[in-house]
């Protein structure tokens, strides 16, 4: 199992309303525990992940082209897929006051 490195997460676009990230995970890679805001996820490849959040464990399988919504959470992801996987995350930022 390998830890995530700087090449696995890249900011594609960012403004005061959204942050768009490209995430690439190698087989067996595990991300550090992190907090993300409300977001939309778009899978660019098939994926099989283990997600740990708030003491809950979830096995997730996604297909290329799948789209999902996630509420803000603190979590850790481990890739269980036999090939590298890639997704786009569009994270919403809180409105300016």
SEMIPA-939538 format. One record per residue: x negated, y negated, z of N, C-alpha, C in turn; residue in one letter. Coordinates in steps of 0.05 Angstrom, whole numbers, plus 5000, padded with zeros to 4 digits. Example, Ala and Ser with C-alpha at 12.3 -4.5 7.8 and 13.67 -1.06 7.14 Angstrom:
473651145156475450905156473650665156a 474350455142472750215143474249995157s 
***
This chain:
498350235000500050005000498249755000x 498649574982497049334980498649094988x 497248895000498548645007498848474982x 500748294983501248104961498947914959x 498247834934496147634930497347384916x 495647184912496546924901497646954873x 496747154858497647194830500447294829x 501547394851504247524849506547324851x 505947074858508146874860507146614847x 508746524827507946284813510346094811x 509945834818512145634815512245564785x 514545624772514945554744515945274741x 517545174760518844914759519744834787x 519544574793520544484819521344194817x 523644124829524443844832525743824860x 527243604864528443564891530943744895x 531843894875534244054878533644354877x 531644444862531044734860528044784859x 527445034865524645134861524945394846x 523645414823523845654807521145804809x 521346054818518946224823519046464804x 516746534794516346794780514846974799x 516047204805514847394824514047644808x 511547734811510647984799509648154822x 510548404822509748594843508548854830x 506348934840505049184831506349414847x 506149654837507149884852505749894880x 507349934901506349954928505749684941x 505949464927505349204938507449124959x 506548994980508348905002507848605006x 510048455006509848165010509548105040x 508347875047508447795075511347725082x 511947725108514547645116514847345110x 517147265098517446985090520346905092x 520746645092523446525093524046405066x 526346465055527246335030530046225035x 530646005020533245885022535246045004x 537745935003539746054985538546064957x 539146284942537746324917539246514898x 538546484872539446664851537046824842x 537247084839535047254829535747374802x 533847374784534247484757531947674752x 532547934749530448134744529648144715x 527048114710525948124683525048404676x 525048584696524348864692525849034712x 525849294708527049474728525449454754x 526749494776525449474802526649664822x 525049754841525849924863524349814887x 525749694906524549564929525649654955x 524149624976525049655003524949385016x 527349285026527549015038528149045067x 526548895083526948885112527748595119x 530048565132530948295140532648315166x 531848165185533348155211533748435223x 531648605221531748875232533349065215x 534448975193535949145175534149245152x 534449495144532849605122534749675099x 533849595075535549645052533849725028x 534749935014533350024990534949894967x 533449764949534749614927533649724900x 535449784883534749864855536049664836x 534549544819535549354799534649424772x 536149344752535549384724534749114711x 533149124691532448884676535048744668x 535248484673537648324666539548294689x 539248454710541048414733540748144746x 542848034756542847774769544247804796x 543247684817544447704844544147444859x 545847404879545747184897544847284924x 543147134937542247194964542446934981x 543646965004543746745023540946715036x 540446485047537846435060537246655080x 534646745081533946965099530846965103x 530147095124527247165128527047455123x 525047535106524947815098522147895088x 521848155084519448265073520248465052x 518848475029519448655007517148845002x 517749094997515649284989516549414963x 514849414943515449544917515249844919x 517349984912517250274911517250374882x 517350194864517450264835514750364825x 514850544806512450664795510950484775x 512250264767511050074749511249794761x 509749604751509949324760512749224755x 513749044772516348924768516048624769x 518048494756517948194754520748084756x 521047864770523547724772523147424775x 525347284769525446994772527246934796x 526346754814528046664836528446364832x 531046284833531846004832532845944860x 531045804876531745744904532845464905x 535245444917536545184920535345034944x 535044774941533944614963536344464976x 536144415002538244265015538643995002x 541143895002541643634990540143415005x 539343214991537942985003540042815018x 539342695039541142525055540542235050x 
***
